[in-house]
Amino acid sequence: MKIYLISDLIFFIMLGSGLMALLLNFILFRILKLSHIEQYNRMGKPSLLFISSLKMFNSTGRFLFMREHKALGNNKLSMISDIIMVLIIFNFIGFISWFALIFYQAP
């Protein structure tokens, strides 16, 4: 199997997992907005459209990686948060691998 096929495969896997993470983030923010309004307000009312603000990005990252969702006692929210965290780590490793393969196959 040639390297450019492997890099294409990694790209499409990352694209699919990135889209899945976006969908799960939408569900996560929806659950927070409907069931845990205090936490939602503490995070700065996050949404997919305005996640580009650094404060909102930090609050969402802290919520996921510091496992603040465990204190809320919502099993569905915890499961979605754990899956998003795994997808973020997977995409980070995939991006580094894809970047390395692109430079490896450069002439």
C-alpha positions in Angstrom: 0.0 0.0 0.0 1.5 3.3 -1.0 1.9 6.1 1.5 -0.4 8.5 -0.2 -3.2 6.0 0.2 -2.5 5.8 3.9 -2.5 9.5 4.2 -5.8 9.8 2.4 -7.2 7.1 4.7 -6.1 8.9 7.8 -7.5 12.2 6.4 -11.0 10.7 5.8 -11.0 8.9 9.2 -10.1 12.2 10.9 -12.8 14.0 8.9 -15.4 11.5 10.0 -14.4 11.6 13.6 -14.3 15.4 13.6 -17.8 15.5 12.2 -18.9 13.0 14.9 -17.3 15.2 17.6 -19.2 18.3 16.3 -22.5 16.4 16.4 -21.7 15.1 20.0 -20.7 18.6 21.0 -24.1 19.9 19.8 -25.9 17.2 21.8 -23.7 18.0 24.9 -24.5 21.7 24.7 -28.2 20.9 24.3 -28.3 18.7 27.3 -26.4 21.3 29.4 -28.8 24.0 28.2 -31.9 22.0 29.0 -30.9 20.0 32.1 -28.0 21.8 33.8 -28.5 25.5 33.2 -26.2 26.6 36.0 -23.2 24.7 34.4 -24.2 26.0 31.0 -24.2 29.6 32.2 -20.9 29.0 34.0 -19.3 27.8 30.8 -20.4 31.0 29.0 -23.4 29.6 27.1 -21.3 27.6 24.6 -22.5 26.9 21.1 -21.0 25.5 18.0 -21.2 28.8 16.1 -19.4 30.9 18.7 -16.9 28.3 20.1 -14.1 30.3 18.5 -13.8 32.6 21.5 -10.9 31.6 23.7 -12.9 31.8 26.9 -15.5 29.4 25.6 -12.9 27.0 24.2 -11.1 26.9 27.6 -14.3 26.4 29.6 -15.4 23.6 27.3 -12.0 21.9 27.4 -11.9 22.2 31.2 -15.4 20.7 31.4 -14.2 17.7 29.3 -10.7 17.1 30.5 -11.1 18.0 34.1 -14.2 15.8 34.1 -16.5 18.4 35.6 -19.4 16.5 34.1 -19.1 13.7 36.7 -20.3 16.1 39.5 -23.6 16.7 37.6 -24.6 13.0 38.0 -26.0 12.7 34.5 -24.8 9.4 33.0 -25.7 10.3 29.4 -23.8 13.6 29.7 -20.8 11.8 31.1 -20.8 9.2 28.4 -21.0 11.8 25.6 -18.3 13.9 27.3 -16.0 10.9 27.5 -16.5 10.0 23.9 -15.8 13.6 22.8 -12.6 13.6 24.9 -11.5 10.4 23.2 -12.3 11.8 19.7 -10.3 15.0 20.5 -7.3 12.9 21.5 -7.7 10.6 18.5 -7.9 13.6 16.1 -4.8 15.2 17.6 -2.8 12.0 17.2 -4.3 11.5 13.7 -3.4 15.0 12.7 0.2 14.6 13.8 0.4 11.3 11.9 -1.1 12.7 8.8 1.2 15.7 8.9 4.2 13.4 9.3 3.1 11.2 6.4 2.7 14.2 4.1 6.2 15.4 4.9 7.6 11.9 4.5 6.2 11.6 1.0 7.3 15.1 -0.1 10.0 14.9 -2.7 
